[in-house]
Amino acid sequence: MKIIKLITPALCIVLTLSVCVAPAQIKKKVVAKKKMTTAVTKAPPPPPFATDADIADGKALISKSDCLACHKTEDKLVGPAYTAVAAKYPHDQNSVNTLTDKVISGGSGAWGPVPMAPHPAISKADANKMIKYILTLNAKNLTTSTK
């Protein structure tokens, strides 16, 4: 019993000292906060609405058609210049579809009082290529003129 009476206060002293002294001697770990960076992944660009082959075919089809009787590349003739059409419409498939229908069915009002004659003999696929060529034109990237 004497041993227990001696051990108990000694144990209390040791525990008290270890609790009080230990935290002061322990170095605090510095936790570096990592900045949360959200990785913004860019979506791949949409495929071009016209291939190089479509554009070349469209240019050839226009040169063989009666389009140049009313249109020029950079200047207004009877109808608007191709560069003006390219500047007005977005370069996407919706514009290609809309303008293809106008070429085949004819149209009026979009560019003034003179209506565009319908061209029912032009296939939808050919008109599509012609419009794709026209929409790729603008005053900044013209290298050769088809005036």
DSSP file (Angstrom, degrees, kcal/mol; ACC not computed):
  #  RESIDUE AA STRUCTURE BP1 BP2  ACC     N-H-->O    O-->H-N    N-H-->O    O-->H-N    TCO  KAPPA ALPHA  PHI   PSI    X-CA   Y-CA   Z-CA
    1    1 A M     >        0   0    0      0, 0.0     4,-2.2     0, 0.0     5,-0.2   0.000 360.0 360.0 360.0 -34.9    0.0    0.0    0.0
    2    2 A K  H  >  +     0   0    0      1,-0.2     4,-1.7     2,-0.2     5,-0.2   0.876 360.0  53.1 -63.5 -35.6    2.9    2.3    0.7
    3    3 A I  H  > S+     0   0    0      1,-0.2     4,-2.8     2,-0.2     5,-0.2   0.917 107.8  49.3 -66.5 -41.8    4.1    1.8   -2.8
    4    4 A I  H  > S+     0   0    0      1,-0.2     4,-2.4     2,-0.2    -1,-0.2   0.887 109.2  53.0 -64.9 -38.5    0.8    2.7   -4.3
    5    5 A K  H  < S+     0   0    0     -4,-2.2    -1,-0.2     1,-0.2    -2,-0.2   0.845 114.7  42.2 -66.4 -31.8    0.7    5.9   -2.1
    6    6 A L  H  X S+     0   0    0     -4,-1.7     4,-1.4    -5,-0.2    -2,-0.2   0.861 115.7  48.0 -79.4 -38.0    4.1    6.8   -3.5
    7    7 A I  H  X S+     0   0    0     -4,-2.8     4,-3.2     1,-0.2     5,-0.2   0.880 103.9  60.8 -72.9 -37.9    3.5    5.9   -7.1
    8    8 A T  H  X S+     0   0    0     -4,-2.4     4,-2.1    -5,-0.2    -1,-0.2   0.934 109.0  39.6 -60.8 -50.6    0.1    7.7   -7.3
    9    9 A P  H  > S+     0   0    0      0, 0.0     4,-2.4     0, 0.0    -1,-0.2   0.888 117.1  51.3 -67.1 -34.9    1.5   11.2   -6.6
   10   10 A A  H  X S+     0   0    0     -4,-1.4     4,-2.5     1,-0.2    -2,-0.2   0.923 110.5  48.6 -65.5 -41.7    4.5   10.5   -8.7
   11   11 A L  H  X S+     0   0    0     -4,-3.2     4,-2.5     1,-0.2     5,-0.2   0.892 110.4  51.5 -64.4 -39.5    2.4    9.4  -11.6
   12   12 A C  H  X S+     0   0    0     -4,-2.1     4,-2.5    -5,-0.2    -1,-0.2   0.908 110.5  48.6 -62.7 -42.0    0.2   12.4  -11.2
   13   13 A I  H  X S+     0   0    0     -4,-2.4     4,-2.5     2,-0.2     5,-0.2   0.926 112.3  48.1 -65.3 -43.9    3.2   14.7  -11.4
   14   14 A V  H  X S+     0   0    0     -4,-2.5     4,-2.4     1,-0.2    -2,-0.2   0.924 113.7  46.8 -62.9 -45.1    4.6   12.9  -14.4
   15   15 A L  H  X S+     0   0    0     -4,-2.5     4,-2.2     2,-0.2    -1,-0.2   0.906 112.2  50.5 -64.9 -41.2    1.3   13.1  -16.3
   16   16 A T  H  X S+     0   0    0     -4,-2.5     4,-2.3    -5,-0.2     5,-0.2   0.930 112.8  45.8 -63.0 -45.6    0.8   16.7  -15.4
   17   17 A L  H  X S+     0   0    0     -4,-2.5     4,-2.9     1,-0.2     5,-0.5   0.897 112.1  51.0 -65.0 -40.0    4.3   17.7  -16.6
   18   18 A S  H  X S+     0   0    0     -4,-2.4     4,-1.4    -5,-0.2    -1,-0.2   0.871 112.7  46.3 -68.0 -34.7    3.9   15.7  -19.8
   19   19 A V  H  < S+     0   0    0     -4,-2.2    -1,-0.2    -5,-0.2    -2,-0.2   0.900 119.4  39.8 -72.7 -39.8    0.6   17.3  -20.6
   20   20 A C  H  < S+     0   0    0     -4,-2.3     4,-0.4    -5,-0.2    -2,-0.2   0.886 124.1  35.6 -77.7 -39.0    1.8   20.8  -19.8
   21   21 A V  H >X S+     0   0    0     -4,-2.9     4,-1.4    -5,-0.2     3,-0.5   0.846 104.4  69.2 -85.8 -36.0    5.3   20.6  -21.3
   22   22 A A  H >X S+     0   0    0     -4,-1.4     4,-1.5    -5,-0.5     3,-0.5   0.890  97.0  49.2 -57.4 -48.1    4.7   18.4  -24.3
   23   23 A P  H 34 S+     0   0    0      0, 0.0    -1,-0.2     0, 0.0    -2,-0.1   0.846 109.5  53.8 -63.9 -29.8    2.6   20.8  -26.4
   24   24 A A  H <4 S+     0   0    0     -3,-0.5    -2,-0.2    -4,-0.4    -3,-0.1   0.822 111.1  45.7 -71.4 -30.0    5.1   23.5  -26.0
   25   25 A Q  H << S+     0   0    0     -4,-1.4     2,-0.4    -3,-0.5    -1,-0.2   0.698  92.8  91.2 -87.0 -19.9    7.9   21.3  -27.2
   26   26 A I  S  < S-     0   0    0     -4,-1.5     2,-0.4    -5,-0.2     3,-0.0  -0.622  76.4-132.1 -79.8 127.4    6.1   20.0  -30.2
   27   27 A K        -     0   0    0     -2,-0.4     2,-0.3     1,-0.1    -2,-0.1  -0.616  22.5-120.2 -78.5 134.8    6.7   22.0  -33.3
   28   28 A K        -     0   0    0     -2,-0.4     2,-0.4     1,-0.1    -1,-0.1  -0.571  23.7-124.1 -75.7 134.6    3.5   22.8  -35.1
   29   29 A K        -     0   0    0     -2,-0.3     2,-0.8     1,-0.1    -1,-0.1  -0.621  19.4-132.4 -77.7 132.8    3.4   21.5  -38.6
   30   30 A V        -     0   0    0     -2,-0.4     2,-0.8     2,-0.0    -1,-0.1  -0.777  17.5-154.8 -88.6 116.6    2.8   24.2  -41.1
   31   31 A V        -     0   0    0     -2,-0.8     2,-0.5     3,-0.0    -2,-0.0  -0.819   8.5-144.3 -94.8 113.4    0.1   23.0  -43.4
   32   32 A A        -     0   0    0     -2,-0.8     2,-0.5     1,-0.1    -2,-0.0  -0.645  15.6-132.6 -78.9 123.8    0.4   24.8  -46.7
   33   33 A K        -     0   0    0     -2,-0.5     2,-0.4     1,-0.0    -1,-0.1  -0.637  17.0-137.2 -78.7 125.8   -3.0   25.4  -48.1
   34   34 A K        -     0   0    0     -2,-0.5     2,-0.4     1,-0.1    -1,-0.0  -0.669  18.4-121.2 -82.9 134.3   -3.2   24.4  -51.7
   35   35 A K        -     0   0    0     -2,-0.4     2,-1.0     1,-0.1    -1,-0.1  -0.581  24.6-122.6 -74.7 132.8   -5.0   26.8  -53.9
   36   36 A M        -     0   0    0     -2,-0.4     2,-0.7     2,-0.0    -1,-0.1  -0.654  32.3-172.0 -77.8 110.2   -7.9   25.2  -55.5
   37   37 A T        -     0   0    0     -2,-1.0     2,-0.8     2,-0.0    -1,-0.0  -0.912  15.2-144.8-106.4 122.6   -7.3   25.7  -59.2
   38   38 A T        -     0   0    0     -2,-0.7     2,-0.9     1,-0.0    -2,-0.0  -0.758  17.5-132.5 -86.8 119.2  -10.1   24.6  -61.4
   39   39 A A        -     0   0    0     -2,-0.8     2,-0.9     1,-0.1    -1,-0.0  -0.592  18.3-155.6 -75.0 108.4   -8.6   23.2  -64.5
   40   40 A V        -     0   0    0     -2,-0.9     2,-0.6     2,-0.0    -1,-0.1  -0.761   8.2-162.8 -88.4 109.6  -10.6   24.9  -67.2
   41   41 A T        -     0   0    0     -2,-0.9     2,-0.3     3,-0.0    -2,-0.0  -0.822  15.5-131.6 -95.7 125.9  -10.4   22.6  -70.2
   42   42 A K        -     0   0    0     -2,-0.6    -2,-0.0     1,-0.1    -1,-0.0  -0.541  21.9-118.4 -75.7 136.9  -11.2   24.3  -73.4
   43   43 A A        -     0   0    0     -2,-0.3    -1,-0.1     1,-0.1     0, 0.0  -0.470  39.3 -97.5 -68.9 144.6  -13.7   22.4  -75.5
   44   44 A P        -     0   0    0      0, 0.0    -1,-0.1     0, 0.0    -3,-0.0  -0.360  48.8 -97.2 -63.1 145.7  -12.2   21.5  -78.8
   45   45 A P        -     0   0    0      0, 0.0    -3,-0.0     0, 0.0     0, 0.0  -0.291  44.5-100.3 -63.7 148.5  -13.2   23.9  -81.5
   46   46 A P        -     0   0    0      0, 0.0     3,-0.1     0, 0.0    -3,-0.0  -0.312  47.0 -93.6 -65.0 153.1  -16.1   22.9  -83.6
   47   47 A P        -     0   0    0      0, 0.0     0, 0.0     0, 0.0     0, 0.0  -0.330  52.4 -90.5 -64.5 151.5  -15.3   21.4  -87.0
   48   48 A P        -     0   0    0      0, 0.0    44,-0.1     0, 0.0     3,-0.0  -0.310  27.4-130.7 -62.6 146.4  -15.2   23.9  -89.8
   49   49 A F  S    S+     0   0    0     42,-0.3     2,-0.4     1,-0.1    43,-0.1   0.666  92.7  38.9 -74.1 -13.4  -18.5   24.3  -91.5
   50   50 A A  S    S-     0   0    0     82,-0.1     2,-0.1    83,-0.0    -1,-0.1  -0.999  74.9-141.7-138.5 135.7  -16.8   23.9  -94.9
   51   51 A T     >  -     0   0    0     -2,-0.4     4,-2.2     1,-0.1     5,-0.2  -0.467  33.1-108.0 -85.6 165.3  -13.9   21.7  -96.0
   52   52 A D  H  > S+     0   0    0      1,-0.2     4,-2.4     2,-0.2     5,-0.2   0.875 122.2  53.2 -60.1 -36.8  -11.3   22.9  -98.4
   53   53 A A  H  > S+     0   0    0      2,-0.2     4,-2.7     1,-0.2    -1,-0.2   0.914 107.5  50.6 -65.9 -42.3  -12.8   20.6 -101.1
   54   54 A D  H  > S+     0   0    0      1,-0.2     4,-2.6     2,-0.2    79,-0.2   0.914 111.6  48.5 -59.7 -42.9  -16.2   22.2 -100.6
   55   55 A I  H  X S+     0   0    0     -4,-2.2     4,-2.2     2,-0.2    -2,-0.2   0.922 112.9  46.3 -65.8 -44.8  -14.8   25.7 -100.9
   56   56 A A  H  X S+     0   0    0     -4,-2.4     4,-2.0     2,-0.2    -1,-0.2   0.909 114.2  48.3 -64.8 -41.7  -12.9   24.9 -104.0
   57   57 A D  H  X S+     0   0    0     -4,-2.7     4,-2.7     1,-0.2    -2,-0.2   0.909 110.5  52.1 -64.2 -41.5  -15.9   23.2 -105.6
   58   58 A G  H  X S+     0   0    0     -4,-2.6     4,-2.2    71,-0.3    -2,-0.2   0.900 108.9  49.6 -62.3 -41.4  -18.1   26.1 -104.6
   59   59 A K  H  X S+     0   0    0     -4,-2.2     4,-2.0     2,-0.2    -1,-0.2   0.913 112.7  47.4 -63.6 -42.8  -15.7   28.6 -106.3
   60   60 A A  H  X S+     0   0    0     -4,-2.0     4,-1.2     1,-0.2    -2,-0.2   0.903 110.9  51.4 -65.4 -41.6  -15.7   26.5 -109.5
   61   61 A L  H  X S+     0   0    0     -4,-2.7     4,-0.7     1,-0.2     3,-0.3   0.892 109.4  50.3 -63.7 -39.7  -19.4   26.1 -109.5
   62   62 A I  H >< S+     0   0    0     -4,-2.2     3,-1.0     1,-0.2     6,-0.5   0.909 107.1  53.6 -64.9 -41.6  -19.9   29.9 -109.2
   63   63 A S  H 3< S+     0   0    0     -4,-2.0    -1,-0.2     1,-0.2    -2,-0.2   0.771 112.4  45.4 -66.4 -23.2  -17.5   30.6 -112.1
   64   64 A K  H 3< S+     0   0    0     -4,-1.2    -1,-0.2    -3,-0.3    -2,-0.2   0.513 107.2  72.0 -94.3  -6.9  -19.6   28.2 -114.3
   65   65 A S  S << S-     0   0    0     -3,-1.0     3,-0.4    -4,-0.7    -3,-0.0  -0.298  93.0-104.7-100.8-175.3  -23.0   29.6 -113.3
   66   66 A D  S >  S+     0   0    0      1,-0.2     3,-1.6     2,-0.1     4,-0.4   0.271  89.6 105.2 -91.8  11.5  -24.8   32.8 -114.0
   67   67 A C  G >> S+     0   0    0     -5,-0.3     4,-2.0     1,-0.3     3,-1.6   0.868  71.3  61.4 -58.8 -38.0  -24.1   34.1 -110.5
   68   68 A L  G 34 S+     0   0    0     -6,-0.5    -1,-0.3    -3,-0.4    -2,-0.1   0.562  87.3  73.8 -72.6  -5.9  -21.5   36.6 -111.7
   69   69 A A  G <4 S+     0   0    0     -3,-1.6    -1,-0.3     1,-0.1    -2,-0.2   0.800 117.2  17.1 -70.9 -28.3  -24.1   38.3 -113.9
   70   70 A C  T <4 S+     0   0    0     -3,-1.6     9,-2.9    -4,-0.4     8,-1.1   0.594 124.0  54.3-117.5 -17.8  -25.5   39.9 -110.7
   71   71 A H  B  <  -A   76   0A   0     -4,-2.0     2,-0.3     6,-0.2    10,-0.2  -0.912  51.5-172.4-125.9 148.2  -22.8   39.5 -108.1
   72   72 A K        -     0   0    0      3,-0.7    10,-2.4    -2,-0.3    11,-0.2  -0.858  35.4-113.9-125.8 166.6  -19.1   40.3 -107.7
   73   73 A T  S    S+     0   0    0     -2,-0.3    10,-2.4     8,-0.2    11,-0.2   0.947 107.1   6.2 -67.4 -48.0  -16.7   39.4 -105.0
   74   74 A E  S    S+     0   0    0      8,-0.2     2,-0.4     7,-0.1     7,-0.2   0.593 119.9  64.2-114.4 -13.7  -16.1   42.8 -103.5
   75   75 A D  S    S-     0   0    0      5,-0.1    -3,-0.7     8,-0.0     2,-0.3  -0.886  77.1-116.7-119.7 145.6  -18.4   45.2 -105.3
   76   76 A K  B     +A   71   0A   0     -2,-0.4    -5,-0.1     1,-0.1    -3,-0.1  -0.601  40.0 161.1 -73.4 132.6  -22.2   45.5 -105.4
   77   77 A L  S    S-     0   0    0      2,-1.9    -6,-0.2    -7,-0.5    -1,-0.1   0.376  76.2 -38.0-113.8-107.1  -23.6   44.9 -108.9
   78   78 A V  S    S+     0   0    0     -8,-1.1    36,-0.2    -9,-0.1    -7,-0.2   0.854 138.0  30.4 -83.7 -45.1  -27.3   44.0 -109.1
   79   79 A G  S    S-     0   0    0     -9,-2.9    -2,-1.9     1,-0.2    -7,-0.2  -0.476 108.3 -70.3-103.3 178.7  -27.0   41.9 -106.0
   80   80 A P        -     0   0    0      0, 0.0    -8,-0.2     0, 0.0    -1,-0.2  -0.253  53.1 -98.8 -69.5 156.5  -24.8   42.2 -102.9
   81   81 A A     >  -     0   0    0     -7,-0.2     4,-1.8   -10,-0.2     3,-0.4  -0.425  30.3-119.8 -67.6 149.1  -21.0   41.6 -103.1
   82   82 A Y  H  > S+     0   0    0    -10,-2.4     4,-2.5     1,-0.2     5,-0.2   0.864 115.0  57.0 -60.1 -35.0  -20.0   38.2 -101.8
   83   83 A T  H  > S+     0   0    0    -10,-2.4     4,-1.8   -11,-0.2    -1,-0.2   0.857 104.6  51.9 -65.8 -33.1  -17.9   39.8  -99.1
   84   84 A A  H  > S+     0   0    0     -3,-0.4     4,-1.7   -11,-0.2    -1,-0.2   0.887 109.7  49.0 -68.9 -38.3  -21.0   41.7  -97.9
   85   85 A V  H  X S+     0   0    0     -4,-1.8     4,-2.1     1,-0.2    -2,-0.2   0.925 110.8  50.6 -64.3 -44.0  -22.9   38.4  -97.7
   86   86 A A  H  < S+     0   0    0     -4,-2.5    -2,-0.2     1,-0.2    -1,-0.2   0.852 111.7  48.2 -62.8 -34.3  -20.0   36.8  -95.8
   87   87 A A  H  < S+     0   0    0     -4,-1.8    -1,-0.2    -5,-0.2    -2,-0.2   0.813 112.5  48.7 -75.2 -29.8  -20.0   39.8  -93.3
   88   88 A K  H  < S+     0   0    0     -4,-1.7    -2,-0.2    -5,-0.1    -1,-0.2   0.857 105.7  57.4 -80.6 -36.2  -23.7   39.7  -92.7
   89   89 A Y  S  < S-     0   0    0     -4,-2.1     2,-0.0    -5,-0.1    -1,-0.0  -0.755  85.4-112.3-104.6 142.5  -24.3   36.0  -92.0
   90   90 A P        -     0   0    0      0, 0.0     2,-1.7     0, 0.0     5,-0.1  -0.350  33.5-114.6 -63.6 149.9  -22.6   33.8  -89.3
   91   91 A H  S    S+     0   0    0      4,-0.1     2,-0.3    -4,-0.1   -42,-0.3  -0.574  76.0 107.7 -89.3  76.5  -20.3   31.2  -90.7
   92   92 A D  S  > S-     0   0    0     -2,-1.7     4,-1.9   -43,-0.1     3,-0.3  -0.899  83.5 -97.2-144.9 173.1  -22.3   28.1  -89.7
   93   93 A Q  H  > S+     0   0    0     -2,-0.3     4,-2.6     1,-0.2     5,-0.2   0.804 117.2  61.0 -67.6 -29.6  -24.5   25.4  -91.2
   94   94 A N  H  > S+     0   0    0      2,-0.2     4,-2.4     1,-0.2    -1,-0.2   0.923 107.0  45.5 -62.6 -42.9  -27.7   27.2  -90.3
   95   95 A S  H  > S+     0   0    0     -3,-0.3     4,-2.8     2,-0.2     5,-0.3   0.902 111.2  53.4 -65.7 -40.2  -26.7   30.1  -92.5
   96   96 A V  H  X S+     0   0    0     -4,-1.9     4,-2.2     1,-0.2    -2,-0.2   0.934 110.8  46.6 -59.7 -45.5  -25.6   27.7  -95.3
   97   97 A N  H  X S+     0   0    0     -4,-2.6     4,-2.0     2,-0.2    -2,-0.2   0.915 113.6  48.0 -63.5 -43.9  -29.0   26.1  -95.2
   98   98 A T  H  X S+     0   0    0     -4,-2.4     4,-1.6     1,-0.2    -2,-0.2   0.937 115.7  43.2 -62.7 -48.0  -30.9   29.4  -95.2
   99   99 A L  H  X S+     0   0    0     -4,-2.8     4,-2.3     2,-0.2    -1,-0.2   0.829 109.2  57.8 -71.7 -31.2  -28.9   30.8  -98.1
  100  100 A T  H  X S+     0   0    0     -4,-2.2     4,-2.1    -5,-0.3    -1,-0.2   0.928 107.1  48.9 -61.0 -44.7  -29.0   27.6 -100.1
  101  101 A D  H  X S+     0   0    0     -4,-2.0     4,-2.9     1,-0.2     5,-0.3   0.877 110.1  51.8 -62.5 -37.6  -32.8   27.7 -100.0
  102  102 A K  H  X S+     0   0    0     -4,-1.6     4,-2.2     2,-0.2    -1,-0.2   0.885 108.5  50.8 -67.2 -37.8  -32.7   31.4 -101.1
  103  103 A V  H  < S+     0   0    0     -4,-2.3    16,-1.0     2,-0.2    -2,-0.2   0.933 118.0  38.2 -63.9 -44.8  -30.4   30.5 -104.1
  104  104 A I  H  < S+     0   0    0     -4,-2.1    15,-0.6    14,-0.2    -2,-0.2   0.910 128.9  30.8 -74.5 -42.8  -32.7   27.7 -105.2
  105  105 A S  H  < S-     0   0    0     -4,-2.9    -3,-0.2     1,-0.2    -2,-0.2   0.643 106.0-125.1 -92.0 -16.4  -36.1   29.4 -104.4
  106  106 A G     <  -     0   0    0     -4,-2.2     2,-0.3    -5,-0.3    -1,-0.2  -0.217  26.7-149.2  89.0 170.6  -35.1   33.0 -105.0
  107  107 A G  B     -B  116   0B   0      9,-1.5     9,-3.8    -4,-0.1     2,-0.3  -0.987  12.4-165.1-169.1 166.4  -35.6   35.8 -102.5
  108  108 A S        +     0   0    0     -2,-0.3     6,-0.1     7,-0.3    -2,-0.0  -0.988  60.5  38.6-157.6 157.4  -36.2   39.5 -102.0
  109  109 A G  S    S+     0   0    0      3,-1.3     3,-0.2    -2,-0.3     5,-0.0   0.053  84.5  91.5  94.6 -26.0  -36.0   42.2  -99.4
  110  110 A A  S    S+     0   0    0      1,-0.2    -1,-0.1     2,-0.0    -2,-0.0   0.828 104.2  20.2 -73.6 -29.4  -32.8   41.2  -97.6
  111  111 A W  S    S-     0   0    0      1,-0.5    -1,-0.2     3,-0.2     3,-0.2   0.130 127.9 -66.2-126.4  18.3  -30.6   43.4  -99.8
  112  112 A G  S    S-     0   0    0     -3,-0.2    -3,-1.3     1,-0.1    -1,-0.5  -0.777  73.3 -47.8 125.1-171.0  -33.0   45.9 -101.3
  113  113 A P  S    S+     0   0    0      0, 0.0    -1,-0.1     0, 0.0    -3,-0.0   0.697 101.3  93.2 -77.6 -18.8  -35.9   46.0 -103.7
  114  114 A V  S    S-     0   0    0     -3,-0.2    -3,-0.2   -36,-0.2    -5,-0.2  -0.640  72.2-139.1 -80.7 120.6  -34.4   43.9 -106.5
  115  115 A P        -     0   0    0      0, 0.0     2,-0.5     0, 0.0    -7,-0.3  -0.414  12.3-119.6 -76.8 153.2  -35.4   40.2 -106.1
  116  116 A M  B     -B  107   0B   0     -9,-3.8    -9,-1.5    -2,-0.1   -37,-0.0  -0.801  32.0-119.6 -89.7 131.2  -33.0   37.4 -106.7
  117  117 A A        -     0   0    0     -2,-0.5   -11,-0.3   -11,-0.2     2,-0.1  -0.384  30.7-107.1 -68.0 145.6  -34.2   35.1 -109.4
  118  118 A P        -     0   0    0      0, 0.0   -13,-0.2     0, 0.0   -14,-0.2  -0.392  22.0-157.8 -70.8 153.4  -34.7   31.5 -108.4
  119  119 A H    >   +     0   0    0    -16,-1.0     3,-1.5   -15,-0.6   -14,-0.1  -0.599  24.3 161.3-129.2  69.8  -32.3   28.8 -109.6
  120  120 A P  T 3  S+     0   0    0      0, 0.0    -1,-0.1     0, 0.0   -16,-0.1   0.704  70.2  66.8 -68.1 -17.8  -34.2   25.5 -109.4
  121  121 A A  T 3  S+     0   0    0     -3,-0.1     2,-0.5   -17,-0.1   -17,-0.1   0.700  82.3  88.8 -75.6 -17.8  -31.7   23.8 -111.8
  122  122 A I  S <  S-     0   0    0     -3,-1.5    -3,-0.1   -19,-0.1     2,-0.0  -0.687  82.7-126.5 -82.0 127.0  -28.9   24.1 -109.2
  123  123 A S     >  -     0   0    0     -2,-0.5     4,-2.8     1,-0.1     5,-0.2  -0.294  17.2-116.5 -69.6 158.0  -28.9   21.1 -106.9
  124  124 A K  H  > S+     0   0    0      1,-0.2     4,-2.3     2,-0.2     5,-0.1   0.890 116.1  53.0 -62.2 -38.5  -29.1   21.6 -103.2
  125  125 A A  H  > S+     0   0    0      2,-0.2     4,-1.8     1,-0.2    -1,-0.2   0.912 111.7  45.1 -64.6 -42.4  -25.6   20.0 -102.8
  126  126 A D  H  > S+     0   0    0      2,-0.2     4,-2.3     1,-0.2    -2,-0.2   0.923 113.1  49.5 -67.8 -43.8  -24.1   22.4 -105.4
  127  127 A A  H  X S+     0   0    0     -4,-2.8     4,-2.5     1,-0.2     5,-0.2   0.882 108.1  56.0 -61.4 -37.0  -25.8   25.4 -103.9
  128  128 A N  H  X S+     0   0    0     -4,-2.3     4,-2.3    -5,-0.2    -1,-0.2   0.928 108.7  45.8 -59.5 -46.7  -24.5   24.3 -100.5
  129  129 A K  H  X S+     0   0    0     -4,-1.8     4,-2.1     2,-0.2   -71,-0.3   0.881 111.3  52.9 -65.6 -38.5  -20.9   24.3 -101.7
  130  130 A M  H  X S+     0   0    0     -4,-2.3     4,-2.3     1,-0.2    -2,-0.2   0.925 110.9  46.5 -62.6 -44.8  -21.4   27.7 -103.4
  131  131 A I  H  X S+     0   0    0     -4,-2.5     4,-2.8     2,-0.2    -2,-0.2   0.892 109.1  54.7 -66.3 -39.8  -22.7   29.3 -100.2
  132  132 A K  H  X S+     0   0    0     -4,-2.3     4,-0.9     1,-0.2    -1,-0.2   0.911 109.4  48.2 -60.7 -40.8  -19.9   27.7  -98.2
  133  133 A Y  H >< S+     0   0    0     -4,-2.1     3,-0.9   -79,-0.2     4,-0.4   0.945 111.9  49.2 -62.2 -47.4  -17.4   29.3 -100.6
  134  134 A I  H >< S+     0   0    0     -4,-2.3     3,-1.6     1,-0.3   -48,-0.2   0.903 107.2  54.6 -61.1 -42.3  -19.1   32.7 -100.3
  135  135 A L  H 3< S+     0   0    0     -4,-2.8    -1,-0.3     1,-0.3    -2,-0.2   0.700 100.7  60.5 -69.0 -17.1  -19.2   32.7  -96.5
  136  136 A T  T << S+     0   0    0     -3,-0.9     2,-0.3    -4,-0.9    -1,-0.3   0.564  89.6  93.4 -83.9  -6.7  -15.5   32.1  -96.4
  137  137 A L    <   +     0   0    0     -3,-1.6     2,-0.3    -4,-0.4     5,-0.0  -0.642  43.6 148.7 -87.7 141.0  -14.9   35.4  -98.2
  138  138 A N    >>  -     0   0    0     -2,-0.3     3,-0.7   -52,-0.1     4,-0.5  -0.954  57.6-101.9-158.5 165.9  -14.3   38.7  -96.4
  139  139 A A  T 34 S+     0   0    0     -2,-0.3     3,-0.3     1,-0.2   -55,-0.0   0.749 115.6  57.1 -63.1 -24.8  -12.3   41.8  -97.2
  140  140 A K  T 34 S+     0   0    0      1,-0.2    -1,-0.2    -3,-0.0    -3,-0.0   0.834 112.2  36.0 -78.1 -32.5   -9.4   40.8  -94.8
  141  141 A N  T <4 S+     0   0    0     -3,-0.7     2,-0.4    -5,-0.1    -1,-0.2   0.253  80.0 125.2-110.8  16.4   -8.6   37.4  -96.3
  142  142 A L     <  +     0   0    0     -4,-0.5     3,-0.1    -3,-0.3    -5,-0.0  -0.595  20.7 163.4 -74.1 127.3   -9.1   38.0 -100.0
  143  143 A T        +     0   0    0      1,-0.4     2,-0.4    -2,-0.4    -1,-0.2   0.704  69.5  24.6-111.1 -37.7   -5.9   37.1 -102.0
  144  144 A T  S    S-     0   0    0      2,-0.0    -1,-0.4     0, 0.0     2,-0.4  -0.978  77.8-135.9-128.0 145.4   -7.3   36.8 -105.5
  145  145 A S        -     0   0    0     -2,-0.4    -3,-0.0    -3,-0.1   -73,-0.0  -0.767   9.9-161.1-103.4 144.0  -10.4   38.5 -106.7
  146  146 A T              0   0    0     -2,-0.4    -1,-0.1     1,-0.1   -73,-0.0  -0.133 360.0 360.0-108.7  35.0  -13.1   37.0 -108.8
  147  147 A K              0   0    0    -75,-0.1    -1,-0.1   -74,-0.0    -2,-0.0   0.508 360.0 360.0 -63.9 360.0  -14.5   40.3 -110.0
